[in-house]
Structure formats: structure tokens, C-alpha cells
Amino acid sequence: MHLKAAVEPEILTRTASYEMASMTQTSVPDFEGIAKEPKHIHKIHGTEPGKASFVNNRLLAQRLVECGWALCEAQGLFRSGAGKVVERVAQC
């Protein structure tokens, strides 16, 4: 009997999730975030290392894609001119 036929779908899903988590932790061992980016890169992008911001998340997502990730998504909440909080998403 094939293993996938004998195991419940929830177990297969959870196993796949654990495998993906393991892959994410081991696939980019040299990745250090944006803290070591040159000053001119921070100036161009408007990033501030150590600060939680959309531009920091966007640059981080870009660097992950450059390291081999297939898809990254950066999210941020913003206040519109009318005072509404809106979500912004960038995919790279």
C-alpha cells in the first residue's frame, strides 16, 4: 500500500508544512537581513535597519528572492489621506 494512501490528509499537510519550515531555515544560511547593506542602498530605498517598516520588509523580500526563494511578500499598514488604515502588499 502506498504511504500517501495510508496516511490521513491532515498528517500529510502538517508534514509538508514542517518540511517547508525546515527548508526555509536551512536554505539561506548566509542571509543576514538588511543590516549589512551598504549605506547607499539604504539611502536609495529609504530603509532604516532595526525599524519595522514596509520599505524594510520590501528590501528584505527582494534579498530573499535573490537568494533563491521563489516568492516573497512584504506587507505593511498605512494611513491614507482620509485617515483610513489600508494594507499594502508587494510581491517579488
Short mmCIF file of the C-alpha atoms (twelve columns), coordinates in Angstrom:
data_MODEL
# 
_entry.id   MODEL 
# 
loop_
_atom_site.group_PDB 
_atom_site.id 
_atom_site.type_symbol 
_atom_site.label_atom_id 
_atom_site.label_alt_id 
_atom_site.label_comp_id 
_atom_site.label_asym_id 
_atom_site.label_seq_id 
_atom_site.Cartn_x 
_atom_site.Cartn_y 
_atom_site.Cartn_z 
_atom_site.pdbx_PDB_model_num 
ATOM 1  C CA . MET A 1  0.000  0.000  0.000  1 
ATOM 2  C CA . HIS A 2  1.323  3.426  -0.930 1 
ATOM 3  C CA . LEU A 3  2.207  5.592  2.075  1 
ATOM 4  C CA . LYS A 4  0.121  8.589  0.943  1 
ATOM 5  C CA . ALA A 5  -2.964 6.381  0.650  1 
ATOM 6  C CA . ALA A 6  -2.483 5.084  4.202  1 
ATOM 7  C CA . VAL A 7  -1.888 8.456  5.910  1 
ATOM 8  C CA . GLU A 8  -4.606 10.975 6.654  1 
ATOM 9  C CA . PRO A 9  -4.548 14.213 4.631  1 
ATOM 10 C CA . GLU A 10 -4.078 16.347 7.757  1 
ATOM 11 C CA . ILE A 11 -0.889 14.470 8.615  1 
ATOM 12 C CA . LEU A 12 0.435  14.905 5.073  1 
ATOM 13 C CA . THR A 13 -0.344 18.623 5.218  1 
ATOM 14 C CA . ARG A 14 1.364  19.065 8.570  1 
ATOM 15 C CA . THR A 15 4.397  17.058 7.391  1 
ATOM 16 C CA . ALA A 16 4.661  19.230 4.281  1 
ATOM 17 C CA . SER A 17 4.467  22.320 6.494  1 
ATOM 18 C CA . TYR A 18 7.300  21.055 8.725  1 
ATOM 19 C CA . GLU A 19 9.394  20.194 5.680  1 
ATOM 20 C CA . MET A 20 8.882  23.687 4.269  1 
ATOM 21 C CA . ALA A 21 9.833  25.258 7.618  1 
ATOM 22 C CA . SER A 22 12.988 23.172 7.701  1 
ATOM 23 C CA . MET A 23 13.826 24.165 4.142  1 
ATOM 24 C CA . THR A 24 13.334 27.848 4.917  1 
ATOM 25 C CA . GLN A 25 15.660 27.669 7.897  1 
ATOM 26 C CA . THR A 26 18.430 25.812 6.090  1 
ATOM 27 C CA . SER A 27 18.225 27.133 2.528  1 
ATOM 28 C CA . VAL A 28 19.530 30.623 3.263  1 
ATOM 29 C CA . PRO A 29 22.146 30.137 5.993  1 
ATOM 30 C CA . ASP A 30 24.226 33.167 4.976  1 
ATOM 31 C CA . PHE A 31 21.283 35.551 4.776  1 
ATOM 32 C CA . GLU A 32 21.629 38.313 7.353  1 
ATOM 33 C CA . GLY A 33 18.785 40.652 6.502  1 
ATOM 34 C CA . ILE A 34 19.313 44.260 5.502  1 
ATOM 35 C CA . ALA A 35 21.565 45.409 8.352  1 
ATOM 36 C CA . LYS A 36 24.750 44.842 6.348  1 
ATOM 37 C CA . GLU A 37 23.531 46.602 3.210  1 
ATOM 38 C CA . PRO A 38 25.798 49.470 2.096  1 
ATOM 39 C CA . LYS A 39 24.729 52.985 3.103  1 
ATOM 40 C CA . HIS A 40 23.904 53.945 -0.486 1 
ATOM 41 C CA . ILE A 41 21.368 51.097 -0.700 1 
ATOM 42 C CA . HIS A 42 19.633 52.350 2.449  1 
ATOM 43 C CA . LYS A 43 19.602 55.858 1.004  1 
ATOM 44 C CA . ILE A 44 18.148 54.718 -2.341 1 
ATOM 45 C CA . HIS A 45 15.395 52.599 -0.756 1 
ATOM 46 C CA . GLY A 46 14.764 54.758 2.317  1 
ATOM 47 C CA . THR A 47 15.341 51.798 4.631  1 
ATOM 48 C CA . GLU A 48 16.287 52.024 8.301  1 
ATOM 49 C CA . PRO A 49 17.768 48.806 9.775  1 
ATOM 50 C CA . GLY A 50 16.117 47.770 13.014 1 
ATOM 51 C CA . LYS A 51 12.930 49.728 12.330 1 
ATOM 52 C CA . ALA A 52 9.675  47.970 11.437 1 
ATOM 53 C CA . SER A 53 8.587  49.434 8.104  1 
ATOM 54 C CA . PHE A 54 7.188  48.445 4.736  1 
ATOM 55 C CA . VAL A 55 10.318 49.557 2.871  1 
ATOM 56 C CA . ASN A 56 12.488 47.408 5.135  1 
ATOM 57 C CA . ASN A 57 10.192 44.411 4.535  1 
ATOM 58 C CA . ARG A 58 10.200 45.070 0.788  1 
ATOM 59 C CA . LEU A 59 14.010 45.127 0.588  1 
ATOM 60 C CA . LEU A 60 14.193 42.019 2.768  1 
ATOM 61 C CA . ALA A 61 11.770 40.208 0.438  1 
ATOM 62 C CA . GLN A 62 13.842 41.262 -2.572 1 
ATOM 63 C CA . ARG A 63 17.021 39.892 -0.987 1 
ATOM 64 C CA . LEU A 64 15.303 36.569 -0.191 1 
ATOM 65 C CA . VAL A 65 14.263 36.207 -3.837 1 
ATOM 66 C CA . GLU A 66 17.845 36.930 -4.856 1 
ATOM 67 C CA . CYS A 67 18.937 34.078 -2.536 1 
ATOM 68 C CA . GLY A 68 16.691 31.638 -4.384 1 
ATOM 69 C CA . TRP A 69 13.238 31.970 -2.862 1 
ATOM 70 C CA . ALA A 70 10.517 31.538 -5.452 1 
ATOM 71 C CA . LEU A 71 8.148  34.120 -3.989 1 
ATOM 72 C CA . CYS A 72 8.196  36.589 -1.119 1 
ATOM 73 C CA . GLU A 73 5.546  39.001 0.021  1 
ATOM 74 C CA . ALA A 74 6.053  42.188 2.009  1 
ATOM 75 C CA . GLN A 75 3.108  43.711 3.849  1 
ATOM 76 C CA . GLY A 76 2.556  46.976 5.626  1 
ATOM 77 C CA . LEU A 77 -0.273 49.038 7.062  1 
ATOM 78 C CA . PHE A 78 -0.603 52.670 6.048  1 
ATOM 79 C CA . ARG A 79 -2.870 55.548 6.918  1 
ATOM 80 C CA . SER A 80 -4.483 57.081 3.839  1 
ATOM 81 C CA . GLY A 81 -5.047 60.791 3.394  1 
ATOM 82 C CA . ALA A 82 -8.599 60.318 4.698  1 
ATOM 83 C CA . GLY A 83 -7.297 58.689 7.873  1 
ATOM 84 C CA . LYS A 84 -8.274 55.159 6.834  1 
ATOM 85 C CA . VAL A 85 -5.802 52.378 7.559  1 
ATOM 86 C CA . VAL A 86 -5.061 50.457 4.367  1 
ATOM 87 C CA . GLU A 87 -2.891 47.427 3.762  1 
ATOM 88 C CA . ARG A 88 -0.208 47.456 1.114  1 
ATOM 89 C CA . VAL A 89 1.252  44.259 -0.313 1 
ATOM 90 C CA . ALA A 90 4.241  43.897 -2.632 1 
ATOM 91 C CA . GLN A 91 5.211  40.629 -4.243 1 
ATOM 92 C CA . CYS A 92 8.597  39.937 -5.718 1 
# 
